[in-house]
């Protein structure tokens, strides 16, 4: 992948990214502007904590889990724009659903043991619903998930999680519409 000139992307760089990613040229331009805003030190890269500054991550109650999963996924401390796009593709509706499921499983697999235990499910439920004050209701919901998807186990393994993810259409939660916020310029240079 080409090194990007920091102030703007050339047409060649955009064409290269369109060919090698799942994003349109307009989405790439928009995401590049956002990347530059995150790169407050103008170094040409961002860190994991900078991801939390993205509104889609900042407002997400699972943002710390998402950042830790990104860290596992990339294995780099410095995230270039190309790597930034590689990470974001997981949330693109055109990406491989199985890779998205793997990524989401890693978000919840906070103990790094290949399972999502009852306590972690309870924590996730509370974060996603905000029902920390109704512990009985939260426990009942988690027990129902475990009974439905894990049988007698007190955890979800990967196969259980896949069933849970697919039957509850969790893709609706994890897919980001990157075109939604594109500026509505008419007759501009790019379109």
C-alpha positions in Angstrom: 0.0 0.0 0.0 1.3 3.4 -0.9 2.5 5.9 1.7 -0.1 8.6 1.9 0.6 12.3 1.7 -0.8 13.6 4.9 -2.9 16.5 3.8 -4.9 14.8 1.1 -5.1 11.6 -0.8 -4.2 11.6 -4.4 -6.6 10.0 -7.0 -4.1 7.1 -7.3 -4.2 6.5 -3.6 -7.9 6.6 -3.5 -8.2 4.2 -6.5 -5.8 1.9 -4.8 -7.8 1.9 -1.6 -11.1 1.4 -3.5 -9.5 -1.7 -5.1 -8.1 -3.1 -1.8 -10.9 -2.2 0.7 -14.6 -2.4 0.9 -15.1 1.3 0.9 -16.2 3.7 -1.9 -14.1 6.6 -2.9 -16.4 9.0 -1.0 -16.3 6.9 2.1 -12.5 6.8 1.9 -12.3 10.5 1.6 -14.7 11.0 4.5 -12.9 8.5 6.7 -9.5 10.1 5.8 -10.8 13.4 7.1 -11.9 11.8 10.3 -8.6 10.0 10.6 -6.7 13.3 10.3 -8.9 14.7 13.1 -8.0 11.8 15.3 -4.3 12.2 14.5 -4.0 15.3 16.7 -0.2 15.2 16.6 -0.1 15.0 12.8 2.2 12.0 12.8 0.3 10.0 10.1 -0.9 7.4 12.6 -3.2 7.1 15.6 -3.2 4.9 18.7 -5.9 2.6 20.1 -7.3 5.3 22.5 -7.9 7.6 19.5 -10.6 5.2 18.3 -12.7 6.1 21.3 -12.9 9.6 19.8 -14.9 8.3 16.9 -18.6 9.0 17.7 -19.5 5.4 16.8 -17.1 4.1 19.4 -17.4 6.9 22.0 -21.2 6.5 22.4 -20.9 2.7 22.4 -21.1 1.3 26.0 -18.7 -1.5 24.8 -16.0 1.0 23.6 -13.3 -0.3 25.9 -14.0 -3.9 24.8 -14.0 -2.8 21.2 -10.6 -1.0 21.6 -9.1 -4.1 23.3 -10.4 -6.3 20.4 -8.9 -3.8 17.9 -5.6 -4.1 19.7 -5.7 -7.9 19.5 -6.7 -7.6 15.8 -4.0 -5.2 14.7 -1.1 -6.1 17.0 0.4 -2.7 16.2 0.7 0.4 18.5 0.5 2.8 15.6 -2.4 2.6 13.3 -1.9 4.1 9.8 -4.8 5.1 7.6 -4.6 1.9 5.7 -4.7 -0.1 8.9 -7.5 2.2 10.1 -9.6 1.1 7.1 -8.7 -2.5 7.6 -10.1 -2.3 11.2 -13.2 -0.4 10.1 -14.0 -2.9 7.4 -15.2 -5.4 10.0 -18.1 -3.0 10.7 -18.9 -2.6 7.0 -22.0 -4.4 5.8 -20.1 -5.7 2.8 -17.5 -7.5 4.9 -17.5 -11.2 5.7 -20.1 -11.8 8.4 -18.0 -14.6 9.9 -15.1 -12.2 10.5 -17.4 -9.8 12.1 -18.7 -12.5 14.4 -15.1 -13.5 15.3 -14.3 -9.9 16.1 -17.4 -9.4 18.2 -16.7 -12.7 20.0 -13.2 -11.3 20.9 -14.8 -8.2 22.2 -16.8 -10.3 24.7 -14.0 -12.9 25.3 -12.4 -10.6 27.9 -10.7 -13.4 29.8 -9.1 -14.6 26.5 -10.1 -18.2 27.3 -12.3 -18.8 24.2 -15.6 -18.6 26.2 -17.9 -15.9 27.4 -18.8 -16.8 31.0 -21.9 -15.8 32.9 -20.3 -12.9 34.7 -19.1 -11.4 31.5 -22.5 -11.9 29.9 -24.0 -10.1 32.8 -21.5 -7.2 32.5 -22.2 -7.0 28.7 -26.0 -7.1 29.3 -25.8 -4.3 31.9 -23.6 -2.2 29.6 -25.8 -2.6 26.6 -29.1 -2.1 28.4 -28.2 0.1 31.2 -30.1 -2.1 33.6 -27.5 -2.1 36.4 -30.2 -1.3 39.0 -32.4 -4.2 38.2 -29.9 -7.1 38.9 -32.7 -9.7 39.0 -33.9 -8.8 35.6 -30.4 -8.8 34.2 -29.6 -12.2 35.7 -32.8 -13.6 34.4 -32.0 -12.4 30.9 -28.5 -13.8 31.0 -29.8 -17.2 32.4 -32.3 -17.3 29.5 -29.5 -16.7 26.9 -27.4 -19.5 28.5 -30.3 -21.9 28.7 -31.3 -21.2 25.1 -27.9 -21.2 23.5 -25.6 -23.1 25.9 -27.8 -25.8 27.3 -26.4 -26.8 30.7 -23.2 -24.9 30.4 -22.7 -21.6 32.3 -20.9 -20.0 29.5 -21.1 -19.5 25.7 -18.4 -21.1 23.6 -17.8 -19.9 20.1 -20.5 -22.1 18.5 -23.0 -21.1 21.1 -22.2 -17.4 20.4 -22.5 -17.8 16.7 -26.1 -19.2 17.1 -26.9 -16.4 19.5 -25.5 -13.8 17.2 -27.3 -15.1 14.1 -30.6 -15.8 15.7 -30.8 -12.4 17.3 -29.6 -10.6 14.2 -26.8 -8.8 16.0 -25.4 -7.6 12.7 -27.9 -4.8 13.0 -26.0 -3.5 16.0 -22.5 -4.0 14.7 -22.8 -2.8 11.1 -21.9 0.9 10.5 -23.3 2.8 7.6 -20.2 4.7 6.6 -22.1 6.5 3.8 -24.7 7.9 6.2 -22.6 10.9 7.2 -21.1 11.8 3.8 -21.4 15.5 3.2 -24.1 16.5 0.7 -21.9 18.6 -1.6 -23.4 19.2 -5.0 -21.2 19.7 -8.0 -18.1 19.6 -6.0 -14.6 18.5 -7.1 -15.1 14.8 -6.1 -18.6 14.1 -7.4 
